[in-house]
């Protein structure tokens, strides 16, 4: 794999980031998720316009993992502020907290450690720089690979929450960790 750079995303990255998000989101979906539900979620959340809104939101920090040829291979999104979800808010008691809302890498990078490890380190550094004392995330209970990865990086199960995907309410673990 070529050299990797982790950098903060900017407005000019909206189209490439929307493509990356649309490519990687299905990789984390439970096997029961329909193609229609995935397509609807992508259409609602990962258009160039919507990604542009994320990039313009001062409460959000988006990091990109980029190969030396400019190809994006991963991204993360942090959202500052107390958890909006009541179940997550009950599970994550340390404040101020920051949500690791998105953390995705392309399939070709899975298991290599070349992309996800450096991206997570940079994401945790960015989270710490906000002044938050804890980071949290929601991960589908069936996504064992992701759960192992997050636990390897200091996250632990703190509770549960639900996530609507199509017409189903998925069960997520809320994972949390202290920040230095």
Residue, then its C-alpha position, 0 to 999 in steps of 0.5 A: x500500500x502506498x504512503x498514507x497521510x491523515x489530514x483534516x477534510x475541507x470543503x473541497x473534499x466533499x465529492x470524494x468523501x461522499x463517494x468514500x462514505x457511500x462505498x464504505x457504509x455497506x461494509x458495516x451493515x448487518x447481513x439482514x440489511x436490505x440493499x434498499x435500506x442501504x441505498x436509502x441511508x446513503x441517499x439521505x446521508x452521503x450526498x455531496x450536499x450533505x457531506x458539505x453540510x458536515x464539513x461546514x458544521x463547527x461541531x464536526x471534525x472529519x479526518x481523511x486517510x489518503x494515499x500519496x496518489x490522492x486516493x481516499x482509503x478511510x475517514x472518521x467523523x467526530x461530533x462534539x457535544x453531549x449525546x443526543x440519543x437518550x440511551x447513549x447519554x445514559x451510557x456515557x456519563x463522563x462529560x464533556x464527551x465527543x462522539x466518534x460518529x463515523x469510522x470507515x476504511x475501504x475493504x482493501x484496507x481491512x485487516x492490514x492495520x496500515x490505514x485503520x490504526x493510524x486513522x484511529x490514533x489521529x482521530x483520538x488525538x483530534x478528540x482530545x484536542x477538543x477538550x473532551x474527556x471521553x469518546x463514545x460510539x455506537x456499533x452494531x452488535x453483529x459487527x464483531x470485527x469492528x467491536x474487536x478493533x475498537x476494544x483494541x483501541x481502548x473502547x469498552x462496552x458502556x451500554x446499548x442503543x438502537x439505530x434505525x436502518x430502513x424499517x428495522x431498529x438495529x441494536x448497537x453497543x455503546x462503546x466508550x473510553x477515556x481520553x488523555 
